[in-house]
Amino acid sequence: MKIGFFGISRLNRYIHRTMTRAIVAIIHKDNRILVCQRSRQSRYALKWEFPGGKMEEGESVLDCLRRELREELAIDVGGFDRQETQTNHYDDGGTFEVTYCFVSRFTGVLRNNVFEDIRWTTLSELRTLDILSGNRPFVDSLRETDFPPE
C-alpha cells in the first residue's frame, strides 16, 4: 500500500491526537525506588506506577515533572539524572508515550496527596508488584546499575 504525502500527514495527525504524552519520575534513594498505588476509583485501580502524569500543552519535560511531583507528593525537583522514553499500549486502547526521568535528589517531605499508597521498594520487590502493564517492559529492563549510590 502506497501512502502519498497527504496520507502521511493525516496519519501523523491521527497518531499525535490519539497518543498521550506522560512524564514520570523514577525517584531513587538508598537503593530503593518510590512507587505509588493508584486509587480505587481511578482507571487501572490499585495498580502500582511511578509518580507523574500527563504533559500539558507547551510544557517541557522538567516543567511537567515538577508540576506533577508537587501535586502528587509535595516535593520539588531541580532536575533529573537521565531520561528514557517508551511507547506503552494498553488493551483498552490507551496509547501513551512515557518519558521515565531518573531522579536522585528532591527537596521537601514526601506527602501522599492522591494515591492509595506509596512505598519505597527494592528493584527485586518492584518486579513482584502488580504494576501497570504498560510499565512492565520498562521495569523488567531496569538493572541495579541504573541506580548508582549517591
N, C-alpha and C positions, 0 to 999 in steps of 0.2 A: 504494500500500500504506500503510495507516494503522498506525502503531506507537503502542500505548497507553502509558500511564505506566509500567507494569511492563516493557514491552518495551524502552523506552529505558534503564531501569535495568540490565537484563540485558545490553544492547548495550554500555553504558559499562563494566560489569564485565569483559566479554569483551575489549574494546579495551585496557583497562588491564592485564589479565592477560597479553595477548599482545605488548604493546609494551614494549620495554626502553628505559629512560632511560640515556643516556650523556652524560658531560661530557668535553669535550676542550679542549686548550689550543692556541691559535694563538700560539705563542711567536715573537716577532719582535725582531730586534736588527740594527742597521746595515743596513737594507733587505734582510734575509734572514729566512726563515721556517724554523723547525725542523720537519722531517718524519721519520717513523720507518717502517722497513720491517718488516712482520710476519714472524715466524719461519717457517721452512719447515714446521714441524709444526702451525701454527695454522690455524684456519678462515680462508679467504681468504689463503692462504700467499703471502708475498713481495709483497703489495700494500702500497702506501705509505699512511700515515694520519697523523693528528695524535696526539700522546700524550694519554692519558686512559683512561677506562673506564666501566664500569657503575656507576651510582649505587646505593648500598646503602640499605635501608630507614631512614628517619629522618635521612639525611644532607642537608645543604644543598649547593647547587652548589659553594660555596667549599670546604666540607669534603671533598667528593668530589675536587675538583681537587687540593687539597693532598695527599690520601692517594695518589692515582694518580701524581702527579709525583714524590713521594718514592720510591714503589715502583719506578717505571719508570726514572727519570732521576737520582735522588738530589738533587733540588733542592727548594727551598721557595719558595712564592709568598705574598705578603701579601694579594694581591687581583688583580683584573683590571680592565682599562680599560672594556670593554663586553662584551656577550654577544648572540648571535643563536641562535635555536632553529629547527630544521627537522626534519621527519619524513622518514626515509630508508627506502625499501623495497628489499629485495634479492630477486633471482629465486628464491632457495631458501626464501623465505617469511619471512625475518627482517625485522622492522619495528622501527626504532629512532627514538626522539625524541632528537635530538642537540643539546646546547647547546654552541656554539662560544664559548669565552672567550678574548678577546684579551689576551695577557699581554706586557707590555714590560719587566717587572722581575722578577728572581728572584735568590735567593742560593744559593750552593753551586756546585760544579763539576759540570757535566754528566757523567754516567756512564751508559753504556748497560747497563742491568741485564736487559733482557728482549727486545730487538729483534734482528733480523738485522743491521740497520744503522741509523744515524741520520745526518742530514745537514742542513746549512744550505743553503737554496736560494733563489734569487730567485723572484719571482712567475711570471715567464715560464718558468723551469725547472720550477717546480712543476706547471705546466699540461701538461708533456710526460711526467710520471711516470705509472706505472701505479697510479693512486690508487684506493682503494676506490670502487666505483661509486656507493654512497650518498652519498659526499662530493663527487662530481664537480660537481653543481649549485652547491654552496657554493663550491668552488674557482673555478668559472667566473664566479661573481658577485663575486669579490674584485677590488679595484682598488688601485693604488698609494697612493691617498689613504686607504685603510684602515690604513696603517702610517705614521703621522706620525713625523718624526725625533725622537729622544729629546732 
